[in-house]
Amino acid sequence: MSSPVLVRPTVRGATALRGGGTWRPTPYQFFGFLFWLVMSLAYWRVPLCCDAGQHAAVVERLKDDLLHPRHPMADLPGAGSPYYSPFALAQGVAARLTGLGGWEVLRLTGPLNLLVLLTGIGRFVRVLTPRPWAPVLALGAMTLLWGVERAWWSGYLNLMSMTGNLAYPSAFAIGLAFWAWALTGARTRGAGAVRCAGARTWGAGAVRCAGPGGPRPLSGYAALGALYGLILLVHPITAVAAALGAVALVAGWQRRWGPAAAGRWALTGAVALLTAACWPYFDVFALAGDGSVDAMHRRLYLDLGGQFGLALLGLPVLWLRARRTSWRDPLVLMFVLDCLVVAYGWVSGHYTYGRILGLTLVPLQFAAAVELAAPRPWPVWRRLLGGATAAGACAAFLTVHAGAVVPAGFERPPDWPSYAWAARYVGPGEVVITDGYHAVHAIAGYGPNLAAPAWPDASLDEGERLRRVADVRAYLDPGSTRAERAAVVRRYHARWLLLTPRQRVPEEAVVVAWSRRTGEVLARIGG
């Protein structure tokens, strides 16, 4: 097979002395940088909420002890917690080197994750098509073509949810998944380049011509396997979608099968599993049978039309791609496989598999983007598709996403209170009794522990966690006696009490501070 050819444009005038013309960004480089800048500012503007407290707590625990971190939210051992991934370890190292706290590290992580995501999208779309505007349209479709009702969950990277979710491991894992798909697609197609010598050049410099490539070294397949293994460790549910995408790309584009080809892809899979198995902090394969979080994910399957309906604009395009080529088109296969896993989650009751719904939309969104990046003139059906897609994107922006980037006049992202006022008094590792919704999700991110953690975790038996929740509820019951409360305090070595405005302060507690915004009260208890 011939190697990709490098073609340089003719150089004239003074620029010839420098060996080339002036550099101009591609459309995606320009709009991608603009998107990165706007979304980073929007992310910094919105108070961190929801799962951010859990991830900030993970950073705090690793900052305290990189090798043997405690449970993210409780005064317990943390061995086996899946939150201690390579991604979190890197955050912990950064916190130790800089002295920053968990919340500050999350603030800095968001733009970095967005950079990984944007570059991954660009590389993956370049493997799908040489059309220069396709990555721009893919980014727009991925962030807007969801639905007319808010879809906010970890791993849902629409425009609105990006303001809160960019620092999460899921965002980093999704960015890596796009990179992994790009590298997988380049190997299955036999070439990573997508521009031909006769194509329009966006900026001067060398222009690659797509063509069949030579044999790839085995080290590249091993490195790709390590990348998939890293995704599995960082966010296991995203790894399910990443693996399905890899299967779709290999099944769709790998034309020549034989012992050599099968061996190369077997090496990729083996290295991925070995990478995951060698991680010392937790056993990722033990999570496959863990159903402790299935019940909380059932609501992912509710109102699918309202949250994801606009993405179906890409369904006719997938059908067209299947007719043009075959059912082996990678985007078609990817969508079908994702739908099967989502359906399995509903039928089996393992609703956690619904977490891949965000990536299930990607084949629909990207197929529409690739089609609409075709050069003009357009046939009537493509003009109709373009009009419908533009109308859908506008409807989604005005009904759901505008508040993410427009300061006023639209529904805003969640505005959670800060608990820095309480963290000034509570020492790192000290135990707090509270059941306030915001407090149990946020206070551990500042360093304190909770008597009852908010989320299930493999490092803590779920039965024990529920017993702790019941003890906290019994302590805060207005009918509890002083002796009953003292027993709970001794059991969990609690030092602090964080009460909502509706809860009474026990007689033995000493009020230390209160929040002007929420009316919550911090009181000292115990010895």
One Martini backbone bead per residue (centre of mass of N, CA, C, O) as a GRO file, in nm:
protein
  527
    1MET     BB    1   0.099   0.034   0.018
    2SER     BB    2   0.052   0.361   0.012
    3SER     BB    3   0.140   0.658   0.124
    4PRO     BB    4   0.082   0.950   0.231
    5VAL     BB    5   0.059   1.262   0.072
    6LEU     BB    6   0.254   1.555   0.040
    7VAL     BB    7   0.116   1.883  -0.026
    8ARG     BB    8   0.234   2.188  -0.153
    9PRO     BB    9   0.188   2.495  -0.202
   10THR     BB   10   0.252   2.755  -0.376
   11VAL     BB   11   0.538   2.973  -0.348
   12ARG     BB   12   0.539   3.331  -0.310
   13GLY     BB   13   0.751   3.563  -0.260
   14ALA     BB   14   0.833   3.639   0.059
   15THR     BB   15   0.730   3.361   0.173
   16ALA     BB   16   0.954   3.185   0.040
   17LEU     BB   17   1.176   3.250   0.252
   18ARG     BB   18   0.996   3.081   0.481
   19GLY     BB   19   0.841   2.826   0.329
   20GLY     BB   20   0.554   2.992   0.339
   21GLY     BB   21   0.257   3.081   0.434
   22THR     BB   22   0.005   3.186   0.598
   23TRP     BB   23  -0.172   3.120   0.880
   24ARG     BB   24  -0.490   2.946   0.901
   25PRO     BB   25  -0.765   2.861   1.041
   26THR     BB   26  -0.989   2.651   1.086
   27PRO     BB   27  -1.311   2.639   1.154
   28TYR     BB   28  -1.272   2.464   1.414
   29GLN     BB   29  -1.050   2.623   1.550
   30PHE     BB   30  -1.210   2.881   1.580
   31PHE     BB   31  -1.485   2.775   1.708
   32GLY     BB   32  -1.355   2.603   1.928
   33PHE     BB   33  -1.218   2.831   2.082
   34LEU     BB   34  -1.471   2.997   2.131
   35PHE     BB   35  -1.618   2.777   2.289
   36TRP     BB   36  -1.410   2.739   2.512
   37LEU     BB   37  -1.423   3.027   2.622
   38VAL     BB   38  -1.727   3.052   2.684
   39MET     BB   39  -1.758   2.788   2.862
   40SER     BB   40  -1.549   2.858   3.073
   41LEU     BB   41  -1.690   3.113   3.175
   42ALA     BB   42  -1.959   2.974   3.242
   43TYR     BB   43  -1.842   2.770   3.444
   44TRP     BB   44  -1.721   2.990   3.642
   45ARG     BB   45  -2.000   3.137   3.701
   46VAL     BB   46  -2.113   2.876   3.808
   47PRO     BB   47  -2.208   2.702   4.061
   48LEU     BB   48  -2.129   2.431   4.208
   49CYS     BB   49  -2.289   2.104   4.185
   50CYS     BB   50  -2.407   1.820   4.303
   51ASP     BB   51  -2.137   1.607   4.236
   52ALA     BB   52  -1.898   1.799   4.313
   53GLY     BB   53  -1.858   1.728   4.614
   54GLN     BB   54  -1.755   1.442   4.569
   55HIS     BB   55  -1.505   1.519   4.390
   56ALA     BB   56  -1.377   1.711   4.595
   57ALA     BB   57  -1.342   1.493   4.815
   58VAL     BB   58  -1.147   1.316   4.660
   59VAL     BB   59  -0.923   1.524   4.643
   60GLU     BB   60  -0.887   1.561   4.949
   61ARG     BB   61  -0.803   1.267   5.012
   62LEU     BB   62  -0.555   1.263   4.818
   63LYS     BB   63  -0.409   1.502   4.941
   64ASP     BB   64  -0.366   1.352   5.215
   65ASP     BB   65  -0.360   1.046   5.055
   66LEU     BB   66  -0.247   0.881   4.779
   67LEU     BB   67  -0.228   0.566   4.867
   68HIS     BB   68  -0.456   0.591   5.133
   69PRO     BB   69  -0.749   0.672   5.099
   70ARG     BB   70  -1.031   0.770   5.210
   71HIS     BB   71  -1.335   0.802   5.226
   72PRO     BB   72  -1.497   1.053   5.062
   73MET     BB   73  -1.741   1.093   5.322
   74ALA     BB   74  -1.602   0.910   5.545
   75ASP     BB   75  -1.476   0.757   5.847
   76LEU     BB   76  -1.319   0.551   5.629
   77PRO     BB   77  -1.214   0.333   5.434
   78GLY     BB   78  -1.118   0.344   5.064
   79ALA     BB   79  -1.102   0.066   4.972
   80GLY     BB   80  -1.253   0.022   4.646
   81SER     BB   81  -1.298   0.298   4.531
   82PRO     BB   82  -1.393   0.424   4.210
   83TYR     BB   83  -1.294   0.727   4.251
   84TYR     BB   84  -0.986   0.612   4.238
   85SER     BB   85  -0.861   0.726   3.972
   86PRO     BB   86  -0.641   0.851   3.754
   87PHE     BB   87  -0.782   1.123   3.744
   88ALA     BB   88  -0.792   1.174   4.052
   89LEU     BB   89  -0.490   1.144   4.103
   90ALA     BB   90  -0.408   1.392   3.937
   91GLN     BB   91  -0.566   1.589   4.113
   92GLY     BB   92  -0.418   1.523   4.379
   93VAL     BB   93  -0.139   1.609   4.285
   94ALA     BB   94  -0.214   1.901   4.220
   95ALA     BB   95  -0.301   1.973   4.509
   96ARG     BB   96  -0.026   1.917   4.646
   97LEU     BB   97   0.151   2.115   4.467
   98THR     BB   98  -0.049   2.383   4.510
   99GLY     BB   99  -0.268   2.380   4.765
  100LEU     BB  100  -0.534   2.315   4.664
  101GLY     BB  101  -0.856   2.257   4.663
  102GLY     BB  102  -1.114   2.077   4.543
  103TRP     BB  103  -1.274   2.312   4.414
  104GLU     BB  104  -1.038   2.442   4.258
  105VAL     BB  105  -0.966   2.196   4.086
  106LEU     BB  106  -1.239   2.183   3.941
  107ARG     BB  107  -1.220   2.458   3.802
  108LEU     BB  108  -0.962   2.373   3.631
  109THR     BB  109  -1.069   2.106   3.494
  110GLY     BB  110  -1.290   2.190   3.298
  111PRO     BB  111  -1.121   2.318   3.059
  112LEU     BB  112  -0.948   2.063   3.015
  113ASN     BB  113  -1.177   1.872   2.938
  114LEU     BB  114  -1.275   2.043   2.699
  115LEU     BB  115  -1.020   2.011   2.531
  116VAL     BB  116  -1.037   1.706   2.497
  117LEU     BB  117  -1.315   1.704   2.365
  118LEU     BB  118  -1.265   1.890   2.117
  119THR     BB  119  -1.027   1.730   1.994
  120GLY     BB  120  -1.182   1.463   1.967
  121ILE     BB  121  -1.401   1.555   1.777
  122GLY     BB  122  -1.219   1.649   1.548
  123ARG     BB  123  -1.082   1.375   1.492
  124PHE     BB  124  -1.333   1.200   1.442
  125VAL     BB  125  -1.459   1.361   1.205
  126ARG     BB  126  -1.211   1.335   1.016
  127VAL     BB  127  -1.261   1.027   0.979
  128LEU     BB  128  -1.551   1.054   0.849
  129THR     BB  129  -1.457   1.342   0.712
  130PRO     BB  130  -1.328   1.617   0.499
  131ARG     BB  131  -1.523   1.822   0.591
  132PRO     BB  132  -1.456   2.127   0.741
  133TRP     BB  133  -1.759   2.177   0.879
  134ALA     BB  134  -1.833   1.921   1.043
  135PRO     BB  135  -1.721   1.977   1.333
  136VAL     BB  136  -1.892   2.224   1.386
  137LEU     BB  137  -2.170   2.083   1.355
  138ALA     BB  138  -2.119   1.863   1.565
  139LEU     BB  139  -2.095   2.049   1.808
  140GLY     BB  140  -2.376   2.175   1.781
  141ALA     BB  141  -2.537   1.909   1.794
  142MET     BB  142  -2.424   1.794   2.068
  143THR     BB  143  -2.529   2.062   2.240
  144LEU     BB  144  -2.850   2.088   2.116
  145LEU     BB  145  -2.956   1.798   2.008
  146TRP     BB  146  -3.206   1.700   2.218
  147GLY     BB  147  -3.434   1.895   2.371
  148VAL     BB  148  -3.711   2.077   2.551
  149GLU     BB  149  -3.574   1.940   2.799
  150ARG     BB  150  -3.393   1.894   3.067
  151ALA     BB  151  -3.059   1.735   3.057
  152TRP     BB  152  -2.920   1.629   3.375
  153TRP     BB  153  -2.606   1.460   3.368
  154SER     BB  154  -2.368   1.256   3.393
  155GLY     BB  155  -2.267   1.259   3.048
  156TYR     BB  156  -2.427   1.524   2.973
  157LEU     BB  157  -2.313   1.735   2.690
  158ASN     BB  158  -2.472   1.984   2.698
  159LEU     BB  159  -2.485   2.313   2.730
  160MET     BB  160  -2.607   2.325   3.015
  161SER     BB  161  -2.446   2.086   3.163
  162MET     BB  162  -2.157   2.204   3.127
  163THR     BB  163  -2.171   2.411   3.370
  164GLY     BB  164  -2.143   2.139   3.579
  165ASN     BB  165  -1.975   1.874   3.421
  166LEU     BB  166  -1.672   1.927   3.321
  167ALA     BB  167  -1.511   1.801   3.587
  168TYR     BB  168  -1.587   1.527   3.533
  169PRO     BB  169  -1.498   1.210   3.450
  170SER     BB  170  -1.698   1.183   3.211
  171ALA     BB  171  -1.582   1.410   3.034
  172PHE     BB  172  -1.302   1.288   3.001
  173ALA     BB  173  -1.393   1.011   2.888
  174ILE     BB  174  -1.535   1.121   2.635
  175GLY     BB  175  -1.289   1.251   2.511
  176LEU     BB  176  -1.131   0.982   2.492
  177ALA     BB  177  -1.336   0.835   2.313
  178PHE     BB  178  -1.293   1.010   2.062
  179TRP     BB  179  -0.996   0.941   2.034
  180ALA     BB  180  -1.031   0.633   2.012
  181TRP     BB  181  -1.210   0.640   1.759
  182ALA     BB  182  -1.011   0.782   1.576
  183LEU     BB  183  -0.786   0.563   1.596
  184THR     BB  184  -0.959   0.327   1.508
  185GLY     BB  185  -1.054   0.440   1.233
  186ALA     BB  186  -0.770   0.478   1.112
  187ARG     BB  187  -0.701   0.171   1.117
  188THR     BB  188  -0.947   0.057   0.954
  189ARG     BB  189  -0.893   0.249   0.695
  190GLY     BB  190  -0.559   0.298   0.671
  191ALA     BB  191  -0.609   0.614   0.753
  192GLY     BB  192  -0.580   0.947   0.903
  193ALA     BB  193  -0.630   1.096   0.656
  194VAL     BB  194  -0.870   1.341   0.469
  195ARG     BB  195  -0.704   1.507   0.267
  196CYS     BB  196  -0.683   1.623  -0.052
  197ALA     BB  197  -0.519   1.777  -0.304
  198GLY     BB  198  -0.805   1.882  -0.436
  199ALA     BB  199  -0.876   2.018  -0.192
  200ARG     BB  200  -0.963   2.252   0.012
  201THR     BB  201  -0.764   2.486   0.174
  202TRP     BB  202  -0.711   2.567   0.530
  203GLY     BB  203  -0.444   2.681   0.489
  204ALA     BB  204  -0.128   2.647   0.506
  205GLY     BB  205   0.066   2.385   0.405
  206ALA     BB  206   0.042   2.074   0.457
  207VAL     BB  207  -0.135   1.818   0.261
  208ARG     BB  208  -0.328   1.553   0.300
  209CYS     BB  209  -0.379   1.237   0.150
  210ALA     BB  210  -0.599   1.012   0.108
  211GLY     BB  211  -0.515   0.670   0.189
  212PRO     BB  212  -0.360   0.396   0.194
  213GLY     BB  213  -0.198   0.222   0.439
  214GLY     BB  214   0.018   0.078   0.614
  215PRO     BB  215   0.133  -0.107   0.841
  216ARG     BB  216   0.075  -0.137   1.174
  217PRO     BB  217   0.202  -0.126   1.464
  218LEU     BB  218   0.158  -0.293   1.759
  219SER     BB  219   0.199  -0.052   1.953
  220GLY     BB  220  -0.057   0.101   1.867
  221TYR     BB  221  -0.261  -0.113   1.972
  222ALA     BB  222  -0.165  -0.108   2.263
  223ALA     BB  223  -0.216   0.194   2.316
  224LEU     BB  224  -0.517   0.177   2.258
  225GLY     BB  225  -0.580  -0.017   2.488
  226ALA     BB  226  -0.487   0.173   2.715
  227LEU     BB  227  -0.703   0.384   2.657
  228TYR     BB  228  -0.949   0.203   2.716
  229GLY     BB  229  -0.858   0.135   3.005
  230LEU     BB  230  -0.873   0.426   3.110
  231ILE     BB  231  -1.173   0.466   3.064
  232LEU     BB  232  -1.263   0.238   3.255
  233LEU     BB  233  -1.141   0.374   3.513
  234VAL     BB  234  -1.274   0.658   3.503
  235HIS     BB  235  -1.560   0.547   3.337
  236PRO     BB  236  -1.730   0.267   3.300
  237ILE     BB  237  -1.992   0.352   3.139
  238THR     BB  238  -1.837   0.490   2.908
  239ALA     BB  239  -1.685   0.230   2.821
  240VAL     BB  240  -1.924   0.093   2.694
  241ALA     BB  241  -1.959   0.297   2.461
  242ALA     BB  242  -1.668   0.280   2.358
  243ALA     BB  243  -1.675  -0.022   2.283
  244LEU     BB  244  -1.910  -0.004   2.083
  245GLY     BB  245  -1.767   0.190   1.890
  246ALA     BB  246  -1.532   0.001   1.823
  247VAL     BB  247  -1.699  -0.226   1.704
  248ALA     BB  248  -1.827  -0.056   1.478
  249LEU     BB  249  -1.563   0.027   1.334
  250VAL     BB  250  -1.448  -0.256   1.281
  251ALA     BB  251  -1.701  -0.384   1.143
  252GLY     BB  252  -1.730  -0.153   0.918
  253TRP     BB  253  -1.400  -0.112   0.809
  254GLN     BB  254  -1.297  -0.402   0.823
  255ARG     BB  255  -1.218  -0.584   0.532
  256ARG     BB  256  -0.963  -0.748   0.633
  257TRP     BB  257  -0.957  -1.081   0.737
  258GLY     BB  258  -0.735  -1.233   0.980
  259PRO     BB  259  -0.497  -1.326   1.190
  260ALA     BB  260  -0.363  -1.046   1.201
  261ALA     BB  261  -0.610  -0.867   1.256
  262ALA     BB  262  -0.720  -1.021   1.500
  263GLY     BB  263  -0.461  -0.990   1.672
  264ARG     BB  264  -0.457  -0.683   1.697
  265TRP     BB  265  -0.739  -0.654   1.839
  266ALA     BB  266  -0.677  -0.847   2.069
  267LEU     BB  267  -0.453  -0.674   2.187
  268THR     BB  268  -0.626  -0.433   2.258
  269GLY     BB  269  -0.816  -0.582   2.455
  270ALA     BB  270  -0.599  -0.697   2.647
  271VAL     BB  271  -0.474  -0.426   2.735
  272ALA     BB  272  -0.728  -0.305   2.853
  273LEU     BB  273  -0.770  -0.521   3.074
  274LEU     BB  274  -0.488  -0.500   3.203
  275THR     BB  275  -0.498  -0.206   3.284
  276ALA     BB  276  -0.743  -0.236   3.474
  277ALA     BB  277  -0.628  -0.473   3.656
  278CYS     BB  278  -0.364  -0.300   3.766
  279TRP     BB  279  -0.528  -0.131   3.944
  280PRO     BB  280  -0.496  -0.072   4.300
  281TYR     BB  281  -0.767   0.075   4.417
  282PHE     BB  282  -0.959  -0.107   4.225
  283ASP     BB  283  -1.222  -0.328   4.103
  284VAL     BB  284  -1.381  -0.290   3.808
  285PHE     BB  285  -1.518  -0.580   3.769
  286ALA     BB  286  -1.699  -0.571   4.034
  287LEU     BB  287  -1.915  -0.358   3.917
  288ALA     BB  288  -2.098  -0.538   3.734
  289GLY     BB  289  -2.271  -0.655   4.006
  290ASP     BB  290  -2.357  -0.363   4.091
  291GLY     BB  291  -2.695  -0.247   4.213
  292SER     BB  292  -2.700   0.016   4.408
  293VAL     BB  293  -2.765   0.240   4.151
  294ASP     BB  294  -3.020   0.163   3.985
  295ALA     BB  295  -3.265   0.310   4.112
  296MET     BB  296  -3.159   0.612   4.059
  297HIS     BB  297  -3.168   0.551   3.725
  298ARG     BB  298  -3.467   0.530   3.632
  299ARG     BB  299  -3.519   0.836   3.541
  300LEU     BB  300  -3.370   0.817   3.264
  301TYR     BB  301  -3.642   0.678   3.123
  302LEU     BB  302  -3.782   0.943   3.151
  303ASP     BB  303  -3.871   1.147   2.912
  304LEU     BB  304  -3.723   1.100   2.628
  305GLY     BB  305  -3.856   1.301   2.431
  306GLY     BB  306  -3.800   1.572   2.586
  307GLN     BB  307  -3.473   1.523   2.605
  308PHE     BB  308  -3.418   1.367   2.286
  309GLY     BB  309  -3.598   1.426   2.025
  310LEU     BB  310  -3.412   1.608   1.831
  311ALA     BB  311  -3.207   1.379   1.749
  312LEU     BB  312  -3.406   1.238   1.536
  313LEU     BB  313  -3.310   1.404   1.284
  314GLY     BB  314  -3.078   1.175   1.227
  315LEU     BB  315  -3.230   0.915   1.135
  316PRO     BB  316  -3.255   0.952   0.822
  317VAL     BB  317  -2.946   0.956   0.781
  318LEU     BB  318  -2.887   0.673   0.874
  319TRP     BB  319  -3.062   0.539   0.663
  320LEU     BB  320  -2.902   0.656   0.423
  321ARG     BB  321  -2.630   0.531   0.496
  322ALA     BB  322  -2.728   0.237   0.474
  323ARG     BB  323  -2.804   0.261   0.167
  324ARG     BB  324  -2.535   0.356   0.047
  325THR     BB  325  -2.388   0.120   0.180
  326SER     BB  326  -2.453  -0.017   0.485
  327TRP     BB  327  -2.503  -0.160   0.794
  328ARG     BB  328  -2.177  -0.109   0.843
  329ASP     BB  329  -2.201   0.155   0.936
  330PRO     BB  330  -2.074   0.291   1.216
  331LEU     BB  331  -2.311   0.477   1.307
  332VAL     BB  332  -2.527   0.266   1.286
  333LEU     BB  333  -2.404   0.056   1.476
  334MET     BB  334  -2.376   0.236   1.723
  335PHE     BB  335  -2.675   0.296   1.764
  336VAL     BB  336  -2.778   0.005   1.789
  337LEU     BB  337  -2.602  -0.084   2.029
  338ASP     BB  338  -2.691   0.133   2.229
  339CYS     BB  339  -2.993   0.062   2.227
  340LEU     BB  340  -2.960  -0.224   2.338
  341VAL     BB  341  -2.839  -0.142   2.612
  342VAL     BB  342  -3.067   0.041   2.706
  343ALA     BB  343  -3.285  -0.179   2.688
  344TYR     BB  344  -3.155  -0.368   2.891
  345GLY     BB  345  -3.174  -0.180   3.134
  346TRP     BB  346  -3.487  -0.181   3.141
  347VAL     BB  347  -3.553  -0.490   3.144
  348SER     BB  348  -3.345  -0.572   3.389
  349GLY     BB  349  -3.301  -0.307   3.597
  350HIS     BB  350  -3.022  -0.180   3.488
  351TYR     BB  351  -3.029   0.158   3.478
  352THR     BB  352  -2.729   0.246   3.446
  353TYR     BB  353  -2.719   0.210   3.130
  354GLY     BB  354  -2.858   0.494   3.078
  355ARG     BB  355  -2.589   0.667   3.082
  356ILE     BB  356  -2.549   0.631   2.752
  357LEU     BB  357  -2.752   0.830   2.618
  358GLY     BB  358  -2.566   1.061   2.535
  359LEU     BB  359  -2.399   0.872   2.327
  360THR     BB  360  -2.643   0.773   2.155
  361LEU     BB  361  -2.670   1.056   1.999
  362VAL     BB  362  -2.411   1.088   1.826
  363PRO     BB  363  -2.483   0.947   1.555
  364LEU     BB  364  -2.713   1.144   1.490
  365GLN     BB  365  -2.558   1.415   1.506
  366PHE     BB  366  -2.316   1.346   1.313
  367ALA     BB  367  -2.474   1.265   1.063
  368ALA     BB  368  -2.603   1.542   1.020
  369ALA     BB  369  -2.340   1.705   1.002
  370VAL     BB  370  -2.214   1.564   0.758
  371GLU     BB  371  -2.447   1.623   0.562
  372LEU     BB  372  -2.445   1.949   0.605
  373ALA     BB  373  -2.132   1.966   0.489
  374ALA     BB  374  -2.207   1.963   0.214
  375PRO     BB  375  -2.185   2.071  -0.083
  376ARG     BB  376  -2.292   2.284  -0.305
  377PRO     BB  377  -2.574   2.195  -0.413
  378TRP     BB  378  -2.885   2.118  -0.279
  379PRO     BB  379  -3.115   1.918  -0.225
  380VAL     BB  380  -3.423   1.921  -0.100
  381TRP     BB  381  -3.383   1.725   0.144
  382ARG     BB  382  -3.139   1.886   0.263
  383ARG     BB  383  -3.285   2.151   0.308
  384LEU     BB  384  -3.490   2.033   0.504
  385LEU     BB  385  -3.287   1.934   0.709
  386GLY     BB  386  -3.158   2.208   0.768
  387GLY     BB  387  -3.415   2.350   0.867
  388ALA     BB  388  -3.489   2.152   1.095
  389THR     BB  389  -3.222   2.170   1.251
  390ALA     BB  390  -3.224   2.474   1.303
  391ALA     BB  391  -3.495   2.477   1.451
  392GLY     BB  392  -3.415   2.279   1.676
  393ALA     BB  393  -3.175   2.439   1.789
  394CYS     BB  394  -3.336   2.693   1.860
  395ALA     BB  395  -3.540   2.562   2.048
  396ALA     BB  396  -3.333   2.453   2.250
  397PHE     BB  397  -3.197   2.718   2.323
  398LEU     BB  398  -3.457   2.879   2.421
  399THR     BB  399  -3.568   2.648   2.632
  400VAL     BB  400  -3.270   2.552   2.772
  401HIS     BB  401  -2.957   2.684   2.694
  402ALA     BB  402  -2.929   2.998   2.720
  403GLY     BB  403  -2.861   3.022   3.034
  404ALA     BB  404  -2.557   2.933   3.005
  405VAL     BB  405  -2.471   3.224   2.828
  406VAL     BB  406  -2.705   3.402   2.932
  407PRO     BB  407  -2.746   3.613   3.197
  408ALA     BB  408  -3.051   3.687   3.099
  409GLY     BB  409  -3.401   3.565   3.046
  410PHE     BB  410  -3.330   3.272   3.148
  411GLU     BB  411  -3.288   2.968   3.243
  412ARG     BB  412  -3.087   2.857   3.486
  413PRO     BB  413  -2.868   2.713   3.645
  414PRO     BB  414  -2.788   2.581   3.917
  415ASP     BB  415  -2.800   2.749   4.258
  416TRP     BB  416  -2.579   2.680   4.483
  417PRO     BB  417  -2.462   2.678   4.787
  418SER     BB  418  -2.220   2.766   5.004
  419TYR     BB  419  -1.986   2.604   5.267
  420ALA     BB  420  -1.753   2.794   5.371
  421TRP     BB  421  -1.874   2.896   5.640
  422ALA     BB  422  -1.850   2.608   5.777
  423ALA     BB  423  -1.550   2.520   5.703
  424ARG     BB  424  -1.408   2.726   5.901
  425TYR     BB  425  -1.482   2.528   6.160
  426VAL     BB  426  -1.437   2.262   6.018
  427GLY     BB  427  -1.236   2.009   6.026
  428PRO     BB  428  -1.050   1.789   5.888
  429GLY     BB  429  -1.238   1.484   5.933
  430GLU     BB  430  -1.478   1.582   6.059
  431VAL     BB  431  -1.798   1.511   6.187
  432VAL     BB  432  -2.120   1.535   6.022
  433ILE     BB  433  -2.459   1.611   6.093
  434THR     BB  434  -2.682   1.559   5.810
  435ASP     BB  435  -2.987   1.613   5.569
  436GLY     BB  436  -2.931   1.821   5.373
  437TYR     BB  437  -2.922   1.825   5.046
  438HIS     BB  438  -2.680   2.017   4.995
  439ALA     BB  439  -2.492   1.933   5.230
  440VAL     BB  440  -2.445   1.623   5.159
  441HIS     BB  441  -2.309   1.712   4.873
  442ALA     BB  442  -2.081   1.943   4.981
  443ILE     BB  443  -1.914   1.940   5.258
  444ALA     BB  444  -1.693   1.719   5.185
  445GLY     BB  445  -1.534   1.911   4.978
  446TYR     BB  446  -1.378   2.058   5.240
  447GLY     BB  447  -1.303   1.773   5.438
  448PRO     BB  448  -1.525   1.663   5.574
  449ASN     BB  449  -1.743   1.439   5.732
  450LEU     BB  450  -1.995   1.193   5.723
  451ALA     BB  451  -2.210   0.991   5.880
  452ALA     BB  452  -2.384   0.993   5.596
  453PRO     BB  453  -2.355   0.915   5.294
  454ALA     BB  454  -2.499   1.000   4.987
  455TRP     BB  455  -2.343   0.767   4.835
  456PRO     BB  456  -2.269   0.499   4.692
  457ASP     BB  457  -2.000   0.255   4.774
  458ALA     BB  458  -1.775  -0.005   4.742
  459SER     BB  459  -1.625   0.064   5.030
  460LEU     BB  460  -1.936   0.046   5.127
  461ASP     BB  461  -2.178  -0.100   5.262
  462GLU     BB  462  -2.506  -0.048   5.195
  463GLY     BB  463  -2.624  -0.129   5.467
  464GLU     BB  464  -2.446   0.062   5.635
  465ARG     BB  465  -2.536   0.325   5.505
  466LEU     BB  466  -2.839   0.296   5.581
  467ARG     BB  467  -2.789   0.292   5.885
  468ARG     BB  468  -2.675   0.576   5.896
  469VAL     BB  469  -2.922   0.720   5.788
  470ALA     BB  470  -3.107   0.626   6.022
  471ASP     BB  471  -2.943   0.762   6.250
  472VAL     BB  472  -2.973   1.051   6.151
  473ARG     BB  473  -3.278   1.054   6.157
  474ALA     BB  474  -3.301   0.993   6.462
  475TYR     BB  475  -3.147   1.240   6.565
  476LEU     BB  476  -3.346   1.457   6.405
  477ASP     BB  477  -3.571   1.376   6.569
  478PRO     BB  478  -3.783   1.545   6.778
  479GLY     BB  479  -3.825   1.268   6.968
  480SER     BB  480  -3.553   1.256   7.067
  481THR     BB  481  -3.317   1.179   7.292
  482ARG     BB  482  -3.028   1.250   7.447
  483ALA     BB  483  -2.925   0.956   7.460
  484GLU     BB  484  -2.967   0.888   7.161
  485ARG     BB  485  -2.783   1.108   7.049
  486ALA     BB  486  -2.524   1.026   7.201
  487ALA     BB  487  -2.493   0.751   7.061
  488VAL     BB  488  -2.446   0.863   6.777
  489VAL     BB  489  -2.200   1.036   6.839
  490ARG     BB  490  -2.018   0.800   6.938
  491ARG     BB  491  -2.034   0.612   6.689
  492TYR     BB  492  -1.920   0.867   6.482
  493HIS     BB  493  -1.759   1.102   6.607
  494ALA     BB  494  -1.917   1.359   6.638
  495ARG     BB  495  -1.894   1.743   6.616
  496TRP     BB  496  -2.134   1.819   6.410
  497LEU     BB  497  -2.416   2.042   6.317
  498LEU     BB  498  -2.637   2.059   6.026
  499LEU     BB  499  -2.912   2.279   5.992
  500THR     BB  500  -3.211   2.347   5.908
  501PRO     BB  501  -3.459   2.578   5.962
  502ARG     BB  502  -3.669   2.337   6.062
  503GLN     BB  503  -3.458   2.260   6.270
  504ARG     BB  504  -3.372   2.184   6.582
  505VAL     BB  505  -3.180   2.264   6.856
  506PRO     BB  506  -3.021   2.101   7.068
  507GLU     BB  507  -2.943   2.139   7.401
  508GLU     BB  508  -2.626   2.037   7.362
  509ALA     BB  509  -2.588   2.254   7.155
  510VAL     BB  510  -2.360   2.489   6.983
  511VAL     BB  511  -2.377   2.775   6.830
  512VAL     BB  512  -2.161   2.917   6.565
  513ALA     BB  513  -2.329   2.932   6.281
  514TRP     BB  514  -2.478   3.107   5.990
  515SER     BB  515  -2.684   3.141   5.704
  516ARG     BB  516  -2.814   3.397   5.519
  517ARG     BB  517  -2.926   3.238   5.272
  518THR     BB  518  -3.048   2.952   5.418
  519GLY     BB  519  -3.051   2.930   5.752
  520GLU     BB  520  -2.836   2.762   5.844
  521VAL     BB  521  -2.692   2.558   6.113
  522LEU     BB  522  -2.401   2.561   6.320
  523ALA     BB  523  -2.307   2.298   6.551
  524ARG     BB  524  -2.176   2.188   6.851
  525ILE     BB  525  -2.070   1.857   6.936
  526GLY     BB  526  -1.953   1.690   7.172
  527GLY     BB  527  -1.615   1.686   7.295
   0.00000   0.00000   0.00000
